[in-house]
């Protein structure tokens, strides 16, 4: 009996403990695998977004130089980068409404339609106006994508999955940027469009099998459907407690008025909107989308001896790899801290590039023949710093900031501003480069990054490791910027 008692009370060995921990981790991973799969399927469209958004990078040069098949001037081709953001601005209120009316998943399925039309018009195009129509539908797809996908991912994922795997959106986007530079260097405009056309068709079919957002089901009072979606996403039958928490939070928020005016009047919404606007504006004025579009143009005019297609592929390919790795690091470091380090480092690199281009253009007494490698090296450093924050953080945080009843409206406003800022940043690059030379846009974007670093702590909340409900509570407790600033001044004075 005593021996039996000793056997029962014996402490488990180190091997047994390690095995138990391993099995526990495996069970935890089993619970999130379906969420990861859902993220991966939903983010497939980011490949097409990358293909279409950077389509101008290889093909502006091809179209303007091929006078036999296309009689297109550089001024006419410059509109290829300006039409999509305008189409995004026009279309996103419609998709914002559809997210609430027909659901997040159904709106994601609509995304395939403008993408298919864009590639179809590209295959048929020989006239500049057909190209413009193709670029317009590309922009409509961008509007649908940036309204519906962050909203969907934020609502079907736990904080851990959202923080790590939510960056698939950016990884696949830059995979598309890499592919369009690779394919565009080998094939014609028409052949490239034919190769890319099946992607939105596959996306439409695959998204059909995904679950709808449980948040949307609860907002529609479809509670049984919400529970079924939660069971599928969490891979467990025990979702009653989670469902009750979500319903109470959503009911609490939806009982409040949720008009467009309330988005600006209520202090919680203002703080969320302010943070989202700051993240998007500082990201775009930091040069992120501009360099995707003009990367071949930059290297063509930088005086390097390398063919512009090669550094463009290196740039986008490195982005794709680094963003994937960064997703696993940022959640541990904290999104706000990672954004600050990233945007400051990018600012330093861009300012150093501006100095190089200024000397090359205006200081003829300095021989830079031994430093022609610097534009490429500088842009590679920019990629490394950029991928660890400024590219990732805005996309990850935007769907986290708003309360459920304001989420689609808030994202709609941010997408409109996103489209407007893409237009402004692309136009700014074109004007500054034409007026001052290559150092002009690098100087302005670098200064913006340094200023944004100083402002970030006062505007952007920390969301890493928090549920959507916890983020709302932290925003409610956040003091206004002006009162925080006055408090710091008072402490300094004392």
N, C-alpha and C positions, 0 to 999 in steps of 0.2 A: 504493500500500500504506500509506504513511504517512498519507495523507489518510483512508484507510479506518480506520486505527487511531485517529486523532484523533476520527473520527466515533463509533467504538465507545466511547471513553473520555470523551466529552463528558458533562458533568453535566446532569441533567435540569433543565429550566426551572422557575421558580416555579409556572407554570400547571400543568405536568405533576405536580409534587409535590402541589398542592392537589387535582388530579383523583384522584391515587392515594389520598390520605387520604379523600376523599369516597367513593370506591368501597369502601375498606376499611370505612368506617362503615356503608355500605349493606349490605355482606355481614354485618357484625355484627348489624345490625337484622334482616336476614332470618333469622338464627339464633334470634332471640328472639320473632319475631312469633307463633309457635304457642303459646308459653308465655303471652304476653299474652292471646291469644284464649282459652286454657284458663282463665286467671284470670277473664276477663270473663264467660264462660259460667257458671263455677262460682259466681261472686259474684252472679248474677242474683237468687238467693233473698234477698239482703240487702234488696232492694226490699220484698218481702213482710214481712220482719222489721221494717223501718221502719214499714210500714203498720200491722202488728198491734201493735207495741210502743207506738206513739203513737196508737192508735185511740181511747183514752180522752180524749185532748186535746180533740177537737171534740165527741165524742158524750156525754160525761158531762153537759155542759151541756144538750144537746138532750134526752137521755132523762129527766133529772130535771125539766125544765120542761114536757115533753109529758105531762100527766096524763090526756089523753083516750085515747092509744094505749098509753102505758106508765106504770104507777103505781109509779115507782121513786124511793126517797128518796136523798138525798145519802150517807147512811151505807151504804146497800146498794150504791150506785154506786162507793163508795170501794174496794170489793173488786175492781173491775175491774183496778186497778193492782197488787193484791197476789196474785191467783191465778196469773198467768203465772210469776213467779219461783219459786213453790212447785212448780208443775208441772215447771219446768225442773230443779229439784233432784231431784225424784223420778225423772225420765226419763233424765237424762244417764248414769247408770251403764250402762243398757241400751245406749245408743248408743256408749258407750266400748267395750263388749264387741263390738258389731257391727263397729266399725272394724277390729278385729283379726281377727274371724272371717270376715266376708264382704267386707271391703275398704272403703277410704275412699270410692271412687266409689259403690258400691252403697248405702252409708249416706247419702250425699248424695241419692241418688234417693228414699230413704225419707222424706226431709225434706218432700217434697211432700204426703204423706198427711195428717199433722196440719194442715198449712196449708189443704188443701182442706176438711177436716172443719170447721175453725174458721169459714171463710167460709160453708159450707153451713148450719151452725147459726145463724149471724148472720142469714142470709136468712130463716130460719124462725122466728126468735125473737120472742116477744111477752112471754114470762115471764122474770123475773129469773134463774131457774135455768137456762134455756136459754142465756142470755147468759153465765152462769158456766161452763157446759160449753164454750161457744165459746172463752172466755178460757183455759180449761184446755188445750185442744188448741193454742191459740196458744203457750202456755208449753212444751208438749211439742216443738213445732217449734223454739222457741228453744234447747232443750236439745240437739237434734240438730244444729242449725246451729253453735253455739259449740263443740261437741266435734269435729265432722267437718271443717268448712270450713277453719279455720286449720291443721289438721293436713294436709289435702290440699294447700292452697296452699304451705305450707312445704316439702313434699316434691316438688312438681312444678316448682319455680321455682329459678332461679339466684339468688345474693344480690342482684344488680342488679335483676332482675325483681321479686323478692320485696320489695325495699326501696321501689321506685317504684310498681309496679302492684299490690302487695298491698293498697294503701290503697283499691282499688276497693270492697272490702267496706264501708268506712266511707262512701265517696262515695254508693254506691247505697243504703245504709241511710238516710242523711239525705235522699236523693231520695225514699224512701218516706215519711219523716216529713213532708217538704214536701207530697207528693201527698195524704196523708191529711188534712192541714189544709186544703188547697185543695179537694179533693173534698167533705170533710165540711162545708165552709162553704156548698156549693151543693146537695148532695143528701141524701136521707134515709139512715137506717141500712141499710135493705134494698137500695136502689139502689147504694150504695157497695159493699156486699158482692158484688153481682152483677158490678159493674165490675172488682173485684179478683180474683174467682174464677179467671179463665183463667190468671193469672200462674203459680201452682204447677203447673198442667197443662203449660204450655209449658216450665217448668223441668225437669220429669221427663223429657220427650222429649229436650231438648237435652243434658242431662247424660249420657244414655245413650251418646252418641257421643264422649265425652271418654275419654282414656286413664286407666287405673288408675295409682296411685302406684307408681313403680319400687321404692321402699323396701318397700312391702307385698309386691310380687312376690318380692323377695329374701328377705324374712322367711319367705315360704311356700316357699322353694327353687324357685321358678318362674323360673329364670334366663333362659330364652329370652324369656319374656313381659316380663321386666324390661328386657332389651336392646331389644326392639321398642318399649317405652314410651319409653325414653331416646332412641331414634332419632327417634321422632315428636316428642318434646318439644324436643330439641336441633336437629332438622332437619339431621341429619348421620348418615352410616353409620358413622363412626369413633367408636364409643362404648366400645370394649374397655377402654381405659385408665380411663375414668371408671367403668365398671361394676366393674372390679377394685377400685378405691379404695372405692366404695360397699359392695361385698360384704365387703371386709376390715373396714371400720369397723362395719358392721351385725353381722357374725358375731362380732366382738370384743365388741360390746355385748350381743348376744343370748345369748352363752355365759355371761354373768353371770346370776345369778338376778334375776327381775323381778317379785317379789311386791309386794303393796300395802305390806307392812312395809318392803321395801327402799326404797320411795319416801321413807320417813322416816328410815331408818337410814343409808343411804349418803350420804356428805358431798356428793358431786356432785349427787345428786338433791335433797338438802335445800337447797342453794344455788339451784338452779333453781326449786324450789317456793317458796322464800322470796321470790325476785325476782318471780315471777309473782303471788303473793298480794299483795305490796306494791303492784304496779302496778294490779291490779284494785281493791283496797280503797281506795287513794288516789284512783283515778279516780272511783269511785262516791260516795265521801264528799266528792268535789269538786263534786258536783251535776250531773254530766253527764246521767245518765238521768232524774233528777228533773225537770230543766228541760224535757226532751223531753215528759214526760207532763203536767206542770203549767204549761206556758208560758202557755196561755190563761187559766188560773186566776190566775196571777201578775199578768198585765196587767189582768185584770178587777178585781182588788183593790188595784192599785197607785195608783189615783186619777188615771190618765192619761185624757185625753179621746179617745184612739184606741180604736176597736173592737178587742177582743182577737184576732180572727181575723187582722187585718192584721199586727201585730208577730209573731204566731206563724208566719206564712208567710215573713216577712222573716228571722226567726231561722233557720228550717230551710233556707230557700233559700240563705242566705249560708253556712251550714254546709257544704252540698253543694259549693258553688263553692270555698270556701277549703280544704276537705280535699283536693280534687283538686289544687289548686296546691301545697299543703304537701307532698304526697307527693314532688314533685320536689326540694324544698328539704331536707327532713329527712335524706335519705340522705347529703347532702354535709356537713351540720352535725354529724351524729351523733345517734342516737336518744336517748341518755341526756341529752346537753346540751339538746336540744330539749325533752325532757320537763321538765327542771328550770326552764327559762325559762318554759315554758308554764304550769306549775302555780303558780309563784310569781306570775306576772302575773295569773292568774285569781284567786288569793287576794286580791291587792290590790283588784281590781275588786269582788269579793264583799263584802269588808269595807267598802268605800266605799258599796255599795248598802245594807248593814246600817245604816250611820250615817244614810243618807237616810231609810230606813223607820222607824228609831227616832225621829228628830226629827219626822217626820210624825205619828207615833203618840203621842208622849209630850211633846214640847216645843211646846206650842200657841203660845208667844210668837213662834216663828220662822215667817215667812210663806214657804211653798214654792210659792206659786201660779205664780211665774215659772220654777220648776225642775221642772215636771211631766214635762218631756222626759227627765229624767235616768234613770228606770228603764229606758226603752227604749234610751237611749244606752249605759248601763252594760251591759245585756245584749248589745248589739252588740259592745262592746269585749270582753266575756267570750267571745263567739263567735270573734272574731279570734284571741285568745290561745289559746283552747281547741283550735281546729282545727289549730294548729301544734304540737301535742304531746299533750296529755292525752287527746284523743279517739283519736288515731291510734296512738300508741306501744304501749299494751297489746295491741291486736289484732295489730299487726305482730310483736311480740316473743314472744308466748306460745308459738307453735309452734316458735320457734327455741331455746328454753331447754333442752328435755329431750332425752335420748338416745333413739334410735329405739325401743328396747324398753320405754321408760317414757313415750313421748310421749302415747299415748291415755290412760293412767292419770293422768298429770300434768294433762292438759287436762280430764279428767273432774273431778278435785278442784277445779280452778280454776273450772270451770263451776258446780259446786255452790256454791262460795263466791260466785261472780258472782250467781247467783240469790238466795242468802241476803242479799247486800249490796244488791241491787236492792230486795228486800222491806224491809230495814232502812232504807235511805235514803228510800224512798217513805213508809214509816210514820213515820220521823223528821221528814220535812218536814210531814206532816199533823199530827203531835202538836205540834211546835214552833210551827207557824203558828197552830194552834188555841189554844195556851196563851199564847204570847208575842206573836203578831202576825208579820207578814212578816219583820221583822228577825231573828227567832230562827234560822230555817234558814240564812239568808245569813251570819250571824255564825259558826255552827258550821262550815259548809262552807268559809268563808274561812280560819278558823283551821287546819282540817285541811290546806288547801293549803300554807300557810306551813310547817307542821311537816314535811309530806312533802318539801318542797324540801330541807330540811336532811338528811333521811335518805337521799334518793336516791343520792348518791355511794357510800354504804357498802353498798347492797343491789343496785342494778341494774347489770349489766355492759353494756359497749358491744358491740353486735352488728353495727353498720353495716359493710357491705362484707365480711363474713365468711361462709364456708360454715357449714353446720350442724355439720360436724366440727370446724372451727376454733373455733366457739363453745364446744363441749364441752371442748376443750383449754384455753381461756381460763378456763372455770369451774373446771377442775381445779387451775389455778395460783392461783386467787383465795384470798387469806387470809381466815380467819373474821373477822367484824365485830369481835368483842371483842378479838382480837389486834391488829387494825389500829388500833382506838381506843386501846388501851394504848400502842401504839408512838407514836402522835401525842401522847399525854399525856406520855410520857417525853421526847420531843423538846422539847415546850413547857416542861417542867420544867427541862431542861438550859439 
